Amino acid sequence: MRKAASDIGISHTVVSRHIQNLEAWIGWKLLTAGPRGVTLTPEGQSLFATTTAAFQSIAGAAAQLRSKAGSDEFHIWCTPGLATRWLIPRLEEVRESISSGEVLLRSADHSPDFMRGEADLMIGFGDFDNLPDRAVPLLLPRMFPVASPKWLERHGMPGSLEDLTRLPLIHEESYAQWTDWFEQAGIEIQRPLTGPRLWDASLGFDAALAGQGVALTSNLMVSRDIENGRLVELFATDIRVGGYYLLTSGANTQDDRVARFHSWIEHAIEAFEQSTGRPVSATQ
């Protein structure tokens, strides 16, 4: 209820009241509360499936009408780090790949409201075992720790992966990514992790450049900075904790620019790997 209310900019109590009014009008309970929170009843699931299909149909018709009216903007939402470090330098290639229309790129760490036409597609980052509906896996980047030469001068090169657990690490919103990384590396964390918690990967990248600690990143973000000596990769590892995916509304099937963009980004990643000689991903 709270997330839905936040998405549309109203109080969660208003959403709850509307649900109660809908249940009273329709004559069925649509939601039920349990130990794991609120879930849909069978009647709620039926109504949700039907209304979702209807709204997607409306969104598709609106997209086609907009296209006929001459609107040719192509809206892309992208996770902040990938948008800033990798996609922006390739905007001209993106424009050429879709062949028509102007590209509008927004850096965002949450999904757009496709029903309201906020975006044509989104490039997100998450666990491939728990992706949003209609998401298409794109790549699983190799994630590895980096630090600046300035930081290494002060702290020295850590002797082992275990030593990293005792050093100031740069985290995103939570400690989850580093925790998962150590788990996959077979390292047991003996004490609470330390270091600054920032909002997203892009801020973490900047903090590492500024000598504030050790960050997790990928070649897509730091290949050039490693080559010019601004960052140093710590240890030789091959660990993947989440990956990038493409998400669309499923209603813009008439717009083949989505398919052209998908084809472009796959080829662009392949070309990047060949130019750097450093594989960045395991594609799905």
MARSEDREN-408326 format. One record per residue (C-alpha): residue number from 1; residue in three letters; x, y, z. Coordinates in Angstrom, 2 decimals, always signed. Example, Ala and Ser with C-alpha at 12.3 -4.5 7.8 and 13.67 -1.06 7.14 Angstrom:
<rec num="1" residu="ALA" u="+12.30" v="-4.50" w="+7.80"/>
<rec num="2" residu="SER" u="+13.67" v="-1.06" w="+7.14"/>
// end
This chain:
<rec num="1" residu="MET" u="+0.00" v="+0.00" w="+0.00"/>
<rec num="2" residu="ARG" u="+2.77" v="+2.41" w="+0.93"/>
<rec num="3" residu="LYS" u="+4.76" v="+1.77" w="-2.26"/>
<rec num="4" residu="ALA" u="+1.68" v="+2.14" w="-4.44"/>
<rec num="5" residu="ALA" u="+0.79" v="+5.38" w="-2.68"/>
<rec num="6" residu="SER" u="+4.35" v="+6.67" w="-3.07"/>
<rec num="7" residu="ASP" u="+4.35" v="+5.84" w="-6.80"/>
<rec num="8" residu="ILE" u="+1.24" v="+7.95" w="-7.43"/>
<rec num="9" residu="GLY" u="+1.99" v="+10.65" w="-4.87"/>
<rec num="10" residu="ILE" u="-0.82" v="+10.19" w="-2.32"/>
<rec num="11" residu="SER" u="-1.19" v="+8.90" w="+1.24"/>
<rec num="12" residu="HIS" u="-1.28" v="+5.13" w="+1.77"/>
<rec num="13" residu="THR" u="-4.45" v="+5.58" w="+3.81"/>
<rec num="14" residu="VAL" u="-6.16" v="+6.96" w="+0.72"/>
<rec num="15" residu="VAL" u="-5.14" v="+3.88" w="-1.26"/>
<rec num="16" residu="SER" u="-6.44" v="+1.61" w="+1.52"/>
<rec num="17" residu="ARG" u="-9.75" v="+3.44" w="+1.56"/>
<rec num="18" residu="HIS" u="-10.14" v="+3.14" w="-2.21"/>
<rec num="19" residu="ILE" u="-9.46" v="-0.61" w="-1.98"/>
<rec num="20" residu="GLN" u="-12.10" v="-0.95" w="+0.74"/>
<rec num="21" residu="ASN" u="-14.61" v="+1.02" w="-1.35"/>
<rec num="22" residu="LEU" u="-13.85" v="-1.18" w="-4.37"/>
<rec num="23" residu="GLU" u="-14.36" v="-4.34" w="-2.32"/>
<rec num="24" residu="ALA" u="-17.67" v="-3.01" w="-0.98"/>
<rec num="25" residu="TRP" u="-18.84" v="-2.10" w="-4.49"/>
<rec num="26" residu="ILE" u="-17.74" v="-5.35" w="-6.14"/>
<rec num="27" residu="GLY" u="-18.93" v="-7.58" w="-3.30"/>
<rec num="28" residu="TRP" u="-15.71" v="-9.60" w="-2.88"/>
<rec num="29" residu="LYS" u="-12.57" v="-9.41" w="-0.75"/>
<rec num="30" residu="LEU" u="-9.68" v="-8.60" w="-3.07"/>
<rec num="31" residu="LEU" u="-6.84" v="-8.57" w="-0.54"/>
<rec num="32" residu="THR" u="-6.09" v="-10.65" w="+2.51"/>
<rec num="33" residu="ALA" u="-3.54" v="-10.04" w="+5.28"/>
<rec num="34" residu="GLY" u="-1.25" v="-12.86" w="+6.39"/>
<rec num="35" residu="PRO" u="+2.09" v="-13.50" w="+8.11"/>
<rec num="36" residu="ARG" u="+3.95" v="-12.42" w="+4.95"/>
<rec num="37" residu="GLY" u="+1.92" v="-9.29" w="+4.38"/>
<rec num="38" residu="VAL" u="-0.99" v="-8.46" w="+2.12"/>
<rec num="39" residu="THR" u="-1.72" v="-10.79" w="-0.81"/>
<rec num="40" residu="LEU" u="-4.39" v="-11.02" w="-3.49"/>
<rec num="41" residu="THR" u="-7.37" v="-13.30" w="-3.01"/>
<rec num="42" residu="PRO" u="-8.38" v="-15.49" w="-5.99"/>
<rec num="43" residu="GLU" u="-10.96" v="-12.84" w="-6.88"/>
<rec num="44" residu="GLY" u="-8.29" v="-10.15" w="-6.56"/>
<rec num="45" residu="GLN" u="-5.93" v="-12.10" w="-8.81"/>
<rec num="46" residu="SER" u="-8.67" v="-12.43" w="-11.43"/>
<rec num="47" residu="LEU" u="-9.43" v="-8.72" w="-11.36"/>
<rec num="48" residu="PHE" u="-5.74" v="-7.82" w="-11.39"/>
<rec num="49" residu="ALA" u="-5.03" v="-9.98" w="-14.46"/>
<rec num="50" residu="THR" u="-8.00" v="-8.58" w="-16.37"/>
<rec num="51" residu="THR" u="-7.33" v="-4.92" w="-15.56"/>
<rec num="52" residu="THR" u="-3.60" v="-5.30" w="-16.26"/>
<rec num="53" residu="ALA" u="-4.33" v="-6.64" w="-19.74"/>
<rec num="54" residu="ALA" u="-6.82" v="-3.82" w="-20.32"/>
<rec num="55" residu="PHE" u="-4.39" v="-1.11" w="-19.23"/>
<rec num="56" residu="GLN" u="-1.63" v="-2.58" w="-21.41"/>
<rec num="57" residu="SER" u="-4.01" v="-2.55" w="-24.37"/>
<rec num="58" residu="ILE" u="-4.87" v="+1.11" w="-23.66"/>
<rec num="59" residu="ALA" u="-1.16" v="+1.96" w="-23.34"/>
<rec num="60" residu="GLY" u="-0.42" v="+0.23" w="-26.65"/>
<rec num="61" residu="ALA" u="-3.19" v="+2.11" w="-28.45"/>
<rec num="62" residu="ALA" u="-1.99" v="+5.39" w="-26.95"/>
<rec num="63" residu="ALA" u="+1.58" v="+4.68" w="-28.08"/>
<rec num="64" residu="GLN" u="+0.42" v="+4.04" w="-31.63"/>
<rec num="65" residu="LEU" u="-1.66" v="+7.22" w="-31.67"/>
<rec num="66" residu="ARG" u="+1.28" v="+9.19" w="-30.33"/>
<rec num="67" residu="SER" u="+3.46" v="+7.81" w="-33.10"/>
<rec num="68" residu="LYS" u="+0.90" v="+8.76" w="-35.73"/>
<rec num="69" residu="ALA" u="+0.74" v="+12.26" w="-34.26"/>
<rec num="70" residu="GLY" u="+4.45" v="+12.71" w="-34.98"/>
<rec num="71" residu="SER" u="+5.96" v="+12.18" w="-31.53"/>
<rec num="72" residu="ASP" u="+9.20" v="+10.33" w="-32.15"/>
<rec num="73" residu="GLU" u="+10.98" v="+10.60" w="-28.80"/>
<rec num="74" residu="PHE" u="+12.51" v="+7.37" w="-27.50"/>
<rec num="75" residu="HIS" u="+12.62" v="+7.36" w="-23.69"/>
<rec num="76" residu="ILE" u="+15.28" v="+5.23" w="-21.98"/>
<rec num="77" residu="TRP" u="+15.61" v="+4.81" w="-18.23"/>
<rec num="78" residu="CYS" u="+18.88" v="+3.34" w="-17.00"/>
<rec num="79" residu="THR" u="+20.61" v="+2.54" w="-13.72"/>
<rec num="80" residu="PRO" u="+22.80" v="+5.54" w="-12.72"/>
<rec num="81" residu="GLY" u="+26.22" v="+3.90" w="-13.02"/>
<rec num="82" residu="LEU" u="+25.66" v="+2.38" w="-16.45"/>
<rec num="83" residu="ALA" u="+23.92" v="+5.52" w="-17.72"/>
<rec num="84" residu="THR" u="+26.73" v="+7.85" w="-16.65"/>
<rec num="85" residu="ARG" u="+29.80" v="+5.72" w="-17.28"/>
<rec num="86" residu="TRP" u="+28.89" v="+3.68" w="-20.34"/>
<rec num="87" residu="LEU" u="+25.69" v="+4.74" w="-22.11"/>
<rec num="88" residu="ILE" u="+26.13" v="+8.52" w="-22.30"/>
<rec num="89" residu="PRO" u="+29.43" v="+8.27" w="-24.26"/>
<rec num="90" residu="ARG" u="+27.52" v="+6.14" w="-26.79"/>
<rec num="91" residu="LEU" u="+24.39" v="+8.24" w="-27.25"/>
<rec num="92" residu="GLU" u="+25.19" v="+8.94" w="-30.89"/>
<rec num="93" residu="GLU" u="+25.38" v="+5.20" w="-31.51"/>
<rec num="94" residu="VAL" u="+22.05" v="+4.76" w="-29.73"/>
<rec num="95" residu="ARG" u="+20.43" v="+7.39" w="-31.97"/>
<rec num="96" residu="GLU" u="+21.79" v="+5.67" w="-35.05"/>
<rec num="97" residu="SER" u="+20.64" v="+2.26" w="-33.83"/>
<rec num="98" residu="ILE" u="+16.99" v="+3.25" w="-33.41"/>
<rec num="99" residu="SER" u="+17.21" v="+5.09" w="-36.79"/>
<rec num="100" residu="SER" u="+14.39" v="+7.54" w="-35.98"/>
<rec num="101" residu="GLY" u="+13.50" v="+9.88" w="-33.17"/>
<rec num="102" residu="GLU" u="+15.41" v="+11.69" w="-30.46"/>
<rec num="103" residu="VAL" u="+16.77" v="+9.79" w="-27.45"/>
<rec num="104" residu="LEU" u="+15.76" v="+10.95" w="-23.99"/>
<rec num="105" residu="LEU" u="+17.91" v="+9.28" w="-21.32"/>
<rec num="106" residu="ARG" u="+17.05" v="+9.35" w="-17.62"/>
<rec num="107" residu="SER" u="+19.26" v="+8.01" w="-14.84"/>
<rec num="108" residu="ALA" u="+17.00" v="+6.11" w="-12.41"/>
<rec num="109" residu="ASP" u="+17.23" v="+3.31" w="-9.86"/>
<rec num="110" residu="HIS" u="+13.56" v="+2.30" w="-10.03"/>
<rec num="111" residu="SER" u="+11.23" v="+1.12" w="-12.77"/>
<rec num="112" residu="PRO" u="+9.21" v="+3.64" w="-14.80"/>
<rec num="113" residu="ASP" u="+5.44" v="+3.69" w="-14.96"/>
<rec num="114" residu="PHE" u="+4.96" v="+2.29" w="-18.44"/>
<rec num="115" residu="MET" u="+1.21" v="+2.82" w="-18.21"/>
<rec num="116" residu="ARG" u="+1.78" v="+6.56" w="-17.99"/>
<rec num="117" residu="GLY" u="+4.27" v="+6.50" w="-20.86"/>
<rec num="118" residu="GLU" u="+7.27" v="+7.45" w="-18.71"/>
<rec num="119" residu="ALA" u="+9.65" v="+5.27" w="-20.76"/>
<rec num="120" residu="ASP" u="+9.88" v="+2.97" w="-23.76"/>
<rec num="121" residu="LEU" u="+12.39" v="+0.71" w="-22.01"/>
<rec num="122" residu="MET" u="+14.53" v="+0.48" w="-18.92"/>
<rec num="123" residu="ILE" u="+17.95" v="-1.01" w="-18.30"/>
<rec num="124" residu="GLY" u="+17.87" v="-2.27" w="-14.72"/>
<rec num="125" residu="PHE" u="+20.16" v="-4.24" w="-12.43"/>
<rec num="126" residu="GLY" u="+19.08" v="-7.14" w="-10.23"/>
<rec num="127" residu="ASP" u="+19.11" v="-10.80" w="-9.35"/>
<rec num="128" residu="PHE" u="+18.49" v="-12.88" w="-12.48"/>
<rec num="129" residu="ASP" u="+16.51" v="-15.37" w="-10.36"/>
<rec num="130" residu="ASN" u="+14.06" v="-12.65" w="-9.32"/>
<rec num="131" residu="LEU" u="+13.58" v="-10.32" w="-12.27"/>
<rec num="132" residu="PRO" u="+10.44" v="-8.22" w="-12.89"/>
<rec num="133" residu="ASP" u="+7.77" v="-9.54" w="-15.24"/>
<rec num="134" residu="ARG" u="+8.70" v="-9.10" w="-18.94"/>
<rec num="135" residu="ALA" u="+12.35" v="-8.44" w="-18.08"/>
<rec num="136" residu="VAL" u="+14.91" v="-9.85" w="-20.53"/>
<rec num="137" residu="PRO" u="+18.35" v="-10.78" w="-19.08"/>
<rec num="138" residu="LEU" u="+21.09" v="-8.84" w="-20.79"/>
<rec num="139" residu="LEU" u="+24.47" v="-9.52" w="-19.15"/>
<rec num="140" residu="LEU" u="+26.05" v="-10.74" w="-15.93"/>
<rec num="141" residu="PRO" u="+29.09" v="-8.52" w="-15.39"/>
<rec num="142" residu="ARG" u="+32.14" v="-9.73" w="-13.54"/>
<rec num="143" residu="MET" u="+32.26" v="-7.68" w="-10.34"/>
<rec num="144" residu="PHE" u="+35.62" v="-6.99" w="-8.71"/>
<rec num="145" residu="PRO" u="+37.10" v="-4.68" w="-6.04"/>
<rec num="146" residu="VAL" u="+38.98" v="-1.52" w="-7.02"/>
<rec num="147" residu="ALA" u="+40.76" v="+1.25" w="-5.13"/>
<rec num="148" residu="SER" u="+42.66" v="+4.39" w="-6.05"/>
<rec num="149" residu="PRO" u="+46.47" v="+4.60" w="-5.88"/>
<rec num="150" residu="LYS" u="+46.00" v="+7.33" w="-3.24"/>
<rec num="151" residu="TRP" u="+44.04" v="+4.96" w="-1.01"/>
<rec num="152" residu="LEU" u="+46.60" v="+2.17" w="-1.53"/>
<rec num="153" residu="GLU" u="+49.40" v="+4.54" w="-0.49"/>
<rec num="154" residu="ARG" u="+47.65" v="+5.14" w="+2.81"/>
<rec num="155" residu="HIS" u="+46.45" v="+1.60" w="+3.54"/>
<rec num="156" residu="GLY" u="+48.74" v="-0.63" w="+1.52"/>
<rec num="157" residu="MET" u="+47.72" v="-3.48" w="-0.79"/>
<rec num="158" residu="PRO" u="+45.53" v="-5.96" w="+1.13"/>
<rec num="159" residu="GLY" u="+47.16" v="-9.35" w="+1.38"/>
<rec num="160" residu="SER" u="+44.06" v="-11.47" w="+0.86"/>
<rec num="161" residu="LEU" u="+40.33" v="-11.39" w="+0.26"/>
<rec num="162" residu="GLU" u="+39.86" v="-11.97" w="+4.00"/>
<rec num="163" residu="ASP" u="+41.75" v="-8.72" w="+4.64"/>
<rec num="164" residu="LEU" u="+39.14" v="-6.85" w="+2.60"/>
<rec num="165" residu="THR" u="+36.47" v="-7.69" w="+5.16"/>
<rec num="166" residu="ARG" u="+38.38" v="-5.61" w="+7.73"/>
<rec num="167" residu="LEU" u="+38.92" v="-2.57" w="+5.50"/>
<rec num="168" residu="PRO" u="+36.61" v="+0.40" w="+4.76"/>
<rec num="169" residu="LEU" u="+34.43" v="-0.73" w="+1.87"/>
<rec num="170" residu="ILE" u="+32.20" v="+1.49" w="-0.25"/>
<rec num="171" residu="HIS" u="+28.61" v="+0.24" w="-0.17"/>
<rec num="172" residu="GLU" u="+25.48" v="+1.16" w="-2.06"/>
<rec num="173" residu="GLU" u="+22.21" v="+1.60" w="-0.17"/>
<rec num="174" residu="SER" u="+22.92" v="-1.50" w="+1.94"/>
<rec num="175" residu="TYR" u="+25.70" v="-3.99" w="+2.67"/>
<rec num="176" residu="ALA" u="+23.99" v="-6.66" w="+0.54"/>
<rec num="177" residu="GLN" u="+26.20" v="-6.55" w="-2.56"/>
<rec num="178" residu="TRP" u="+29.48" v="-6.86" w="-0.71"/>
<rec num="179" residu="THR" u="+27.97" v="-9.56" w="+1.54"/>
<rec num="180" residu="ASP" u="+26.86" v="-11.58" w="-1.51"/>
<rec num="181" residu="TRP" u="+30.25" v="-11.05" w="-3.17"/>
<rec num="182" residu="PHE" u="+32.16" v="-12.39" w="-0.17"/>
<rec num="183" residu="GLU" u="+29.78" v="-15.34" w="+0.08"/>
<rec num="184" residu="GLN" u="+30.40" v="-16.29" w="-3.56"/>
<rec num="185" residu="ALA" u="+34.14" v="-15.85" w="-2.98"/>
<rec num="186" residu="GLY" u="+33.91" v="-18.36" w="-0.12"/>
<rec num="187" residu="ILE" u="+34.92" v="-15.78" w="+2.48"/>
<rec num="188" residu="GLU" u="+33.27" v="-15.85" w="+5.91"/>
<rec num="189" residu="ILE" u="+32.67" v="-12.38" w="+7.36"/>
<rec num="190" residu="GLN" u="+33.88" v="-12.45" w="+10.97"/>
<rec num="191" residu="ARG" u="+32.84" v="-8.91" w="+11.92"/>
<rec num="192" residu="PRO" u="+30.41" v="-6.22" w="+10.69"/>
<rec num="193" residu="LEU" u="+31.46" v="-4.60" w="+7.42"/>
<rec num="194" residu="THR" u="+32.48" v="-0.95" w="+7.58"/>
<rec num="195" residu="GLY" u="+32.69" v="+1.97" w="+5.16"/>
<rec num="196" residu="PRO" u="+30.43" v="+4.65" w="+3.69"/>
<rec num="197" residu="ARG" u="+26.96" v="+3.74" w="+2.43"/>
<rec num="198" residu="LEU" u="+26.04" v="+5.67" w="-0.70"/>
<rec num="199" residu="TRP" u="+22.89" v="+5.69" w="-2.81"/>
<rec num="200" residu="ASP" u="+24.01" v="+4.01" w="-6.00"/>
<rec num="201" residu="ALA" u="+26.93" v="+2.47" w="-7.90"/>
<rec num="202" residu="SER" u="+27.80" v="+5.73" w="-9.64"/>
<rec num="203" residu="LEU" u="+28.40" v="+7.49" w="-6.31"/>
<rec num="204" residu="GLY" u="+30.43" v="+4.52" w="-5.15"/>
<rec num="205" residu="PHE" u="+32.59" v="+4.78" w="-8.25"/>
<rec num="206" residu="ASP" u="+33.24" v="+8.48" w="-7.55"/>
<rec num="207" residu="ALA" u="+34.06" v="+7.71" w="-3.92"/>
<rec num="208" residu="ALA" u="+36.63" v="+5.11" w="-4.96"/>
<rec num="209" residu="LEU" u="+38.25" v="+7.61" w="-7.34"/>
<rec num="210" residu="ALA" u="+38.40" v="+10.09" w="-4.46"/>
<rec num="211" residu="GLY" u="+40.29" v="+7.61" w="-2.30"/>
<rec num="212" residu="GLN" u="+37.47" v="+6.89" w="+0.13"/>
<rec num="213" residu="GLY" u="+37.70" v="+3.10" w="+0.14"/>
<rec num="214" residu="VAL" u="+37.32" v="-0.07" w="-1.92"/>
<rec num="215" residu="ALA" u="+34.35" v="-0.34" w="-4.32"/>
<rec num="216" residu="LEU" u="+32.81" v="-3.18" w="-6.29"/>
<rec num="217" residu="THR" u="+32.54" v="-2.42" w="-9.98"/>
<rec num="218" residu="SER" u="+32.86" v="-3.94" w="-13.47"/>
<rec num="219" residu="ASN" u="+34.89" v="-3.37" w="-16.63"/>
<rec num="220" residu="LEU" u="+31.97" v="-1.50" w="-18.17"/>
<rec num="221" residu="MET" u="+32.52" v="+1.19" w="-15.56"/>
<rec num="222" residu="VAL" u="+36.25" v="+1.28" w="-14.95"/>
<rec num="223" residu="SER" u="+38.19" v="-0.20" w="-17.88"/>
<rec num="224" residu="ARG" u="+39.54" v="+3.16" w="-18.98"/>
<rec num="225" residu="ASP" u="+40.34" v="+4.25" w="-15.41"/>
<rec num="226" residu="ILE" u="+42.30" v="+1.05" w="-14.79"/>
<rec num="227" residu="GLU" u="+44.22" v="+1.57" w="-18.03"/>
<rec num="228" residu="ASN" u="+45.19" v="+5.15" w="-17.13"/>
<rec num="229" residu="GLY" u="+46.09" v="+4.28" w="-13.54"/>
<rec num="230" residu="ARG" u="+43.29" v="+6.12" w="-11.76"/>
<rec num="231" residu="LEU" u="+42.05" v="+2.85" w="-10.24"/>
<rec num="232" residu="VAL" u="+43.67" v="-0.49" w="-9.43"/>
<rec num="233" residu="GLU" u="+41.91" v="-3.85" w="-9.56"/>
<rec num="234" residu="LEU" u="+42.49" v="-5.82" w="-6.36"/>
<rec num="235" residu="PHE" u="+43.00" v="-9.58" w="-6.83"/>
<rec num="236" residu="ALA" u="+42.07" v="-11.78" w="-9.79"/>
<rec num="237" residu="THR" u="+38.48" v="-12.90" w="-9.28"/>
<rec num="238" residu="ASP" u="+35.55" v="-14.05" w="-11.37"/>
<rec num="239" residu="ILE" u="+32.45" v="-13.34" w="-9.30"/>
<rec num="240" residu="ARG" u="+29.03" v="-12.15" w="-10.47"/>
<rec num="241" residu="VAL" u="+26.42" v="-10.68" w="-8.12"/>
<rec num="242" residu="GLY" u="+23.45" v="-9.65" w="-10.23"/>
<rec num="243" residu="GLY" u="+23.15" v="-8.49" w="-13.79"/>
<rec num="244" residu="TYR" u="+21.60" v="-6.00" w="-16.20"/>
<rec num="245" residu="TYR" u="+18.24" v="-6.59" w="-17.84"/>
<rec num="246" residu="LEU" u="+15.95" v="-4.86" w="-20.34"/>
<rec num="247" residu="LEU" u="+12.39" v="-4.10" w="-19.27"/>
<rec num="248" residu="THR" u="+9.57" v="-2.87" w="-21.50"/>
<rec num="249" residu="SER" u="+5.86" v="-2.37" w="-21.07"/>
<rec num="250" residu="GLY" u="+4.96" v="-5.27" w="-23.35"/>
<rec num="251" residu="ALA" u="+2.42" v="-2.97" w="-25.01"/>
<rec num="252" residu="ASN" u="+4.69" v="-1.21" w="-27.53"/>
<rec num="253" residu="THR" u="+4.98" v="-4.17" w="-29.90"/>
<rec num="254" residu="GLN" u="+4.47" v="-1.85" w="-32.89"/>
<rec num="255" residu="ASP" u="+7.64" v="+0.09" w="-32.04"/>
<rec num="256" residu="ASP" u="+10.56" v="-1.90" w="-33.45"/>
<rec num="257" residu="ARG" u="+13.03" v="+0.60" w="-32.00"/>
<rec num="258" residu="VAL" u="+13.04" v="-1.50" w="-28.81"/>
<rec num="259" residu="ALA" u="+14.25" v="-4.55" w="-30.76"/>
<rec num="260" residu="ARG" u="+16.83" v="-2.44" w="-32.61"/>
<rec num="261" residu="PHE" u="+18.14" v="-1.02" w="-29.33"/>
<rec num="262" residu="HIS" u="+18.33" v="-4.51" w="-27.83"/>
<rec num="263" residu="SER" u="+20.36" v="-5.71" w="-30.81"/>
<rec num="264" residu="TRP" u="+22.61" v="-2.64" w="-30.62"/>
<rec num="265" residu="ILE" u="+23.47" v="-2.95" w="-26.93"/>
<rec num="266" residu="GLU" u="+24.37" v="-6.63" w="-27.29"/>
<rec num="267" residu="HIS" u="+26.71" v="-5.85" w="-30.19"/>
<rec num="268" residu="ALA" u="+28.11" v="-2.80" w="-28.36"/>
<rec num="269" residu="ILE" u="+29.04" v="-4.89" w="-25.34"/>
<rec num="270" residu="GLU" u="+30.70" v="-7.48" w="-27.60"/>
<rec num="271" residu="ALA" u="+32.66" v="-4.74" w="-29.38"/>
<rec num="272" residu="PHE" u="+33.71" v="-3.27" w="-26.03"/>
<rec num="273" residu="GLU" u="+35.03" v="-6.64" w="-24.88"/>
<rec num="274" residu="GLN" u="+37.03" v="-7.06" w="-28.09"/>
<rec num="275" residu="SER" u="+38.51" v="-3.55" w="-27.87"/>
<rec num="276" residu="THR" u="+39.61" v="-3.93" w="-24.25"/>
<rec num="277" residu="GLY" u="+40.54" v="-7.60" w="-24.34"/>
<rec num="278" residu="ARG" u="+38.80" v="-7.99" w="-20.97"/>
<rec num="279" residu="PRO" u="+35.52" v="-9.96" w="-20.89"/>
<rec num="280" residu="VAL" u="+32.91" v="-8.12" w="-18.87"/>
<rec num="281" residu="SER" u="+29.94" v="-10.45" w="-18.91"/>
<rec num="282" residu="ALA" u="+28.27" v="-13.79" w="-19.21"/>
<rec num="283" residu="THR" u="+25.38" v="-13.14" w="-21.55"/>
<rec num="284" residu="GLN" u="+22.11" v="-15.00" w="-21.13"/>
// end
